[in-house]
Structures are given as structure tokens and as C-alpha cells.
């Protein structure tokens, strides 16, 4: 998953002296715009692994948010225990010695920190294992030996040295995606994500033995005190109790799809995470009654585009990483169109609208998905692309794809390979994150070149690009106001800027987004990470998605 940006950064340094700065972006016009928070911030940028601390606090890990967050199960109050970038936890466990141990999925590491962190004390992070891309789930056995699995970027079971002195030892591979598991004694019990079954592994003689089936996609399995298995189905949202001897299952309760992991407290209470909702639920093991401990309206809001309604008004279409969502421009109502893992949706990070289609891109999944904005029906899917950041529909019926590698190139809608002699429209852009057409003739696109701190105009016929404005602090997102000016978000400052694309004359729209936008990626990820979304609706209002805090704000001209 690592990408090198040395070439693009070098190109940006060389170009810096040629860039015209934004003209006259003064603070006075800010008073002419009103900022309203339409969707409130929430703590989790996706929540995955869970653990229950000795005092009953529920710990949740966030891979994309790169944090471990503690939540009071009574009040729902949240606090950061391990902050970004170190806290990148897909799964976590309290070790026998009191340490918090977790899997850093993106970095391919198993990490640990002293239990002092639970008391709010500073402590160094220890790396126990490296070189394990996509390391996913982990647990200790009763004797203090540590085991972990890879599921999506590999399929293997490892023993991990809890001291970090020796490398990880592979025990099994090709199990079928052994995800969130628990160990009791020397028996590991967990789900096989890709096989729809539950399985156990005797760790003294590692072999996979299945004992239950009938799941769409089982995400996690934990053990109750009596040995019964509680398992999640991420597709159906069901929380099931399974007899480990017969495999017979009963449904305890049903939640929304995109369930990720669970933990069981000392009193038998079941805690379940939902990555698409940034939520942790409390489930009564006897009655199946549920209580929401914490929840967000959005998960990891990224690219955003406004689509006019036939009768007036606009609908916002949002790439929310674990979901494709719409937001009503008048009421703020959030509606799910599709959820990752519960459908074919592939972790959307950016959203555009062109040719009557919503275009969702994901550099992580390497694809572009197309949807009908009215019905939510998927219209097509182009994959095996090299880290796509954004897409438009070219006039010749191809996709125009913007990549993290700094190119714009055409891709066939049927996924067929490009001709050997086909050249990119442009190369050597520096971490571009957004493009929009410069006009209805589709002769060129405006591109937010985040790594170079500038907006450029790129002709689609391959002619030389034009620098529209520069000297910006990590601009992400790009949209057009009714008067023809462009707007972008300076993620480095939290400012929203408007500027004339011909003269670079600018207006400072807002200074109020610092801490809301510009979520940083961990080492080896594209620096822009989750593209910050900005859109303009039919009334000329500006909408900005808070990829850092999970909010959605609206800027309205007074």
C-alpha cells in the first residue's frame, strides 16, 4: 500500500517560483458569510476493534482516524487514549500485564502501550512486530502468548512475541479470512470472512476446523462465560448466539449493516461496533435490547458534490468511506444509498457528478464506481486503477481519471486496457485531489494540486497547463460559485477561499474550519489521505465536509 511521493514533491519545488499567489484574500469579507454546522462532529472516523478496560470503559480503535478512544458506557463521554498517528487500531486487547496492544492495519505493525495510558499518563508506544501489511485481529491466550491474523492484505495466522524481541512467526495461511477472534485456553474461535463460516484452531496443532455456517459475511466472534459463541454478520447486521457443538444459531438482535467487531464485558454485556456509523452499541445478552453508547451521523466524510433537484433545491452526495450517502440541502437529512461490506460499495473517498452520474473514487480500492443519482442504482465499475483520486466523464465516453501519482488519463468504462501508445493527458502533478470542468465545452479541467499548493488548469488535448493560483496551504476540494469563481479549502489553515480563475483575485470566505478538515495520513499513505469535500448548491451556499471531525458545515451568503 505504500506510495512514493519524492518525484511529485520534487516537481512541486521546481515549479514554486512560477506560481502566481492569490490576490487580495483579505479578512473583511468573512462577515458576509454565515457558518452553520449542519451535522455535528463525532469522535470516531470509523470504529473497529473493541476492548473492555478493567474499570468498564469501552475502548474503540479507528484505523483511518488513527486513534484509540475510550468511551464511558453510561454517559457516552469519549476521550482519546492513544492519539494519531500511533493509535491506528483495527483490533485491540488488554494484555495480561495491563498494556493496550493493537494492530496498526495501514502500517503493518503490532503495537503496545503501557496501561498508564488508561490513566491519562503519557507513555511511549512499543512496536512488537513489523512487515505485516493489513494486520487485522489479535488476542492473548490464557498463558500470555499473543496471536494475530491478516485478512485483507494477506491471509495468515501469526504468533507475535509480546516483548517484540523476535519476529512474527507464521503458523497458518489461506484460512479464508480469520477475522475478529477470541482465544480461550489454547483454542482460537473466530469467523472466516470470505467463507461465511465460524471456525476454531487448536493452537498446539494449528488446523482450521469449521463448526457453523450460514453467515453472509461473519466479522467477529467472541465467547460468553458458558462457552456459547456470539458472532456478527456485517452484511445482515445480525448479532447471533451460536452453539459451538451443533453450530445452531439464534439471533440475539439485529442492527444496521457494516458491523465490525465486538467485546463482552465481565457482566456478559455485549458491545458491538459499526464502522459506517462510528457507533458502539450495548446489547443485553438475555433480552437482545440495544442501547446506543455513541454514534455519529457521518463516518469519514470525504468528497462532496451538490446535484440540483428537478423541482429546485439540491441534494448533496457524499463519499463517506464506509458508505455512500446523500444529504438533503434544506433539511440536512442523511440517507444511506449503499454501505461498504454490506453491498458492492468499495470504500469511496471522493465524489463527483458528471454525465448524469455520480462518480465515486477510492485510491485504496483502486476503482471508480458510477451511480444513478436519482435511484442509487450502480451503473458501472472500473477497477484496477492506480490510486484514483477523482474522475469525470470525457466526451468520448471514457472516464477521465485523476491519480495520486500525478497523472490524468483516460480509462474505458468496460475496464479494458488502454492502447499501448495512449499517453496521459498530463503527468507530474503533485498530489492532486480534485478536478472539475473549466466550462461546458470540456476543453480543460481545473485541478486542486494539494502537494504543490496551487490550482491549475489542464487542457484535455495535452497542451501545457496553466497555473490559476498558487501559494496556497494544501488546497483540497474544488467547486464553482454561481458567479463563476472557484472555491477551495486550505486544509493547512482551515480557510475557505474564493477566487476568480482568470485574475486570481480572491476572497476569504471563512476561517472557521481549523481542526475540522485536513485529516493527515500515516506514513506511506497519500499525504492528502481523505480528500476534503467542498460543494456549492443551487442557492450559492458552500458546503464543506469535515474529514477530521466528522462534521458538515454550510456557509451561506448573508
Secondary structure, 3 states (H helix, E strand, C coil): CCCCCHHHHHHHHHHHHHCCECECCCCHHHHHEEEEEEECCCCCCCCCCEEECCCCCEEEEECCCCEEEEECCCCCCEEEEECCCCCECCEEEECCCCCEEEEECCCCEEEEECHHHHHCCCCCEEEEECCCCCEEEEEECCCCCEEEEECCCCCEEEEECCCCCCCCEEEEECCCCECECEEECCEEEEEECCCCEEEEEECCCCCEEEEECCCCCEEEEEECCCCCEEEEECCCCEEEEECCCCCCEEEEEECCCCEEEEEECCCCCEEEEECCCCEEEEECCCCCCEEEEECCCCCCCCCEEEEECCCCCEEEEEECCCEEEEEECCCCCEEEEEEECCECCCCCCEEEEECCEEEEEECCCCEEEEEECCCCCEEEEECCCCCEEEEEECCCCCEEEEECCCCEEEECCCCCCCCCCCCCCECCCCCEEEEEECCCCCCEEEEEEHHHCEEEEEECCCCCCEEEEECCCCEEEEEECCCCCEEEEECCCCEEEEECCCCCEEEEEECCCCCCCCCCCCCCCCCCCCCCCEEECCCCCEEEECCCCCCEEEEEEC
